[in-house]
Amino acid sequence: MSIGDKYRPVDKMSDLISNNYNLLLVMSRFGLSLGFGDKSVKDICEEHEVDTCTFLAVANFIQEENDKIGDNIDSISIPSLMNYLQQAHSYFLDFQLPSIRRKLIEAIDCSAQNEIAFLILKFYDEYVGEVRKHMEYEDLNVFTYVKALINKEDTNGYTINIFAKKHNQIDSKLTELKNIIIKYYPEKGNNHLLNAVLFDIFNCEKDLSSHCKVEDLLFVPAVRHLEKEREVL
């Protein structure tokens, strides 16, 4: 497998991870655990009851860093993709963002005399609040609607276009935060901790951007396809 090739069901799962370690997050959010030896993508997905086409659609989309609608939207399992997105929400809200906050507190001087440190932490907490509101709306409204659509239940006039029109990127404030730290926070003594938390912020910013693209360019088109099918029926 060479970089740039599309991942296939027959490829070894270990080769995917070696080719792009960011796919560890994709694997985890689909509920796939490590220790898969030389087994293929298809074998691992079937063992964990994960739709292979959906896993590969996400993996290839992230590998190619696409800004266009993914291929074979009609082959995506919407329940499988929704579960992936919900697990991503849990990762951000319950693990990644709290972890960054703990590291921030450890890396900066949060004493009352350090106004910049106080503002950095306040800015971060407000940002996390916005992310939580954003993701809870999706969990409570968007995913509830899609489940009703799948089950052919009343959707109360909601459509995926309502979500798509108001869906906004949630990584921009992290860009502001890292710029504040880089430009205005004076380093004192050992800067390993501060550099480590900045590294985490850069990674989280990229991960959030990728997450939103999966929603916009895989999930929304797949739901639109389902809506059209329901109209025909």
C-alpha positions in Angstrom: 0.0 0.0 0.0 1.4 3.4 -1.0 0.4 6.7 0.5 -2.5 8.1 -1.5 -4.0 4.7 -2.4 -7.5 4.2 -1.3 -7.8 1.7 1.6 -9.6 -1.5 0.7 -11.4 -4.2 2.7 -8.6 -6.7 2.0 -5.8 -4.4 3.4 -4.3 -5.3 6.7 -5.7 -3.0 9.5 -2.2 -2.7 10.9 -1.0 -1.2 7.5 -3.7 1.5 7.7 -2.5 2.6 11.2 1.1 2.5 10.1 0.3 4.5 7.0 -1.6 7.2 9.0 -1.6 7.1 12.8 -4.6 9.6 12.8 -6.7 6.6 11.9 -6.2 5.3 15.5 -8.9 7.8 16.4 -11.2 6.6 13.7 -10.7 3.0 14.7 -11.4 3.8 18.4 -14.6 5.8 17.5 -15.9 2.8 15.6 -15.3 0.6 18.6 -12.4 -1.3 17.1 -9.7 -2.4 19.6 -6.0 -3.0 19.1 -4.4 -6.4 18.9 -5.6 -7.3 15.4 -2.5 -9.0 14.2 -2.4 -9.4 10.4 -6.2 -9.5 10.0 -7.8 -7.5 7.2 -10.0 -4.4 7.6 -13.0 -6.5 6.6 -12.2 -9.2 9.1 -11.8 -6.7 12.0 -14.9 -4.8 11.1 -17.0 -8.0 10.9 -15.6 -9.2 14.2 -16.8 -6.0 15.9 -20.1 -5.8 13.9 -19.0 -2.5 12.2 -20.1 -1.8 8.7 -16.9 -2.1 6.6 -18.0 0.3 3.8 -18.7 3.0 6.4 -15.4 2.5 8.2 -13.5 2.7 4.9 -15.6 5.7 3.7 -14.4 7.7 6.8 -10.9 6.3 6.8 -10.4 7.2 3.1 -12.0 10.6 3.6 -9.7 11.5 6.4 -6.6 10.1 4.7 -7.3 12.2 1.6 -8.2 15.3 3.7 -11.1 15.9 1.3 -13.1 19.1 0.9 -15.6 17.5 -1.3 -18.5 15.1 -0.8 -17.2 11.5 -0.3 -17.7 8.7 -2.8 -20.4 6.1 -2.6 -22.6 8.0 -0.2 -25.4 5.5 -0.8 -23.3 2.6 0.5 -22.8 4.3 3.9 -24.6 2.8 6.9 -26.1 5.8 8.6 -26.6 4.1 12.0 -22.9 3.1 11.9 -21.8 6.6 11.0 -24.0 8.1 13.7 -22.5 5.9 16.3 -19.0 7.0 15.1 -20.0 10.7 15.4 -21.5 10.2 18.8 -18.3 8.5 20.0 -16.3 11.4 18.6 -18.5 13.8 20.6 -17.8 11.7 23.8 -14.1 11.8 23.0 -13.9 15.5 22.7 -16.2 16.4 25.6 -15.2 13.7 28.1 -11.6 13.2 27.3 -9.7 15.5 25.0 -11.0 18.9 26.1 -10.8 18.2 29.8 -7.3 16.8 29.3 -6.2 20.0 27.6 -7.7 22.1 30.4 -5.7 20.1 33.1 -2.5 20.6 31.1 -3.3 24.3 30.7 -3.7 24.8 34.4 -0.4 22.9 35.0 1.5 24.9 32.3 0.4 28.5 33.1 0.5 30.6 36.2 -3.1 30.8 37.3 -2.4 33.1 40.3 -4.6 36.2 40.7 -1.7 38.4 39.6 -1.4 36.8 36.2 -4.1 38.4 34.2 -3.1 36.7 30.9 -3.3 33.2 32.4 -6.7 34.0 33.8 -8.0 35.2 30.5 -6.6 32.2 28.7 -8.4 29.8 31.0 -11.6 31.9 30.9 -11.4 31.9 27.0 -10.9 28.2 27.0 -13.8 27.4 29.3 -16.1 29.6 27.2 -15.0 27.8 24.1 -15.6 24.3 25.6 -19.1 25.5 26.6 -19.8 26.4 22.9 -18.5 23.0 21.8 -20.7 21.2 24.3 -23.8 23.2 23.2 -22.9 22.5 19.5 -22.5 18.7 20.1 -25.5 18.3 22.4 -27.7 19.9 19.8 -26.6 17.3 17.3 -27.0 14.4 19.8 -30.5 15.5 21.0 -31.9 16.9 17.8 -30.1 15.8 14.6 -29.5 12.2 15.6 -33.0 11.9 17.0 -34.4 13.1 13.7 -32.3 10.7 11.7 -33.3 7.7 13.9 -37.0 8.7 13.4 -36.3 8.9 9.6 -34.7 5.4 9.6 -37.6 4.0 11.6 -40.2 5.8 9.3 -41.6 7.7 12.3 -42.9 11.3 12.5 -40.1 13.8 12.1 -42.1 16.9 12.9 -41.1 18.6 9.7 -37.4 18.6 10.5 -34.9 18.0 7.6 -31.2 17.6 7.5 -31.0 20.9 5.6 -32.1 22.7 8.8 -29.0 21.4 10.4 -26.7 21.9 7.4 -27.6 25.6 7.1 -26.8 26.3 10.7 -23.8 24.0 11.1 -20.7 26.0 11.8 -17.0 25.1 12.3 -16.1 24.8 16.0 -12.3 24.9 15.7 -11.8 28.6 15.0 -11.6 29.7 18.6 -8.9 27.1 19.3 -6.9 29.0 16.6 -7.4 32.2 18.5 -6.4 30.5 21.8 -3.1 29.1 20.5 -2.3 32.5 18.9 -2.9 34.2 22.3 -0.5 31.7 24.0 2.1 32.0 21.3 2.1 35.7 21.0 1.3 37.0 24.5 2.0 34.5 27.2 5.5 35.0 28.6 7.4 31.7 29.1 9.1 31.3 32.4 11.6 28.6 33.1 11.0 25.2 31.7 8.6 25.5 28.7 8.1 21.8 28.0 4.6 21.8 29.6 3.4 24.8 27.6 4.7 23.4 24.4 3.1 20.1 25.1 -0.3 21.7 25.7 0.1 23.8 22.5 0.8 20.6 20.6 -2.4 19.1 22.0 -4.4 22.3 21.0 -3.0 22.1 17.4 -4.0 18.4 17.2 -7.4 19.0 18.7 -8.0 21.9 16.2 -7.2 19.6 13.3 -9.3 16.8 14.7 -12.3 19.1 15.2 -12.0 20.4 11.7 -11.9 16.9 10.3 -14.9 15.9 12.4 -17.0 18.8 11.1 -16.0 17.8 7.5 -17.2 14.3 8.0 -20.5 15.6 9.2 -20.8 18.1 6.3 -19.5 15.9 3.5 -20.4 12.3 4.5 -23.2 12.4 7.1 -25.4 15.2 5.6 -25.3 13.8 2.0 -26.0 10.3 3.3 -29.0 11.6 5.2 -30.2 13.6 2.2 -30.0 10.4 0.1 -32.2 8.6 2.8 -34.6 11.5 2.7 -35.1 11.1 -1.0 -35.6 7.4 -0.6 -38.3 8.0 2.0 -40.0 10.5 -0.4 -40.1 7.8 -3.1 -41.7 5.4 -0.7 
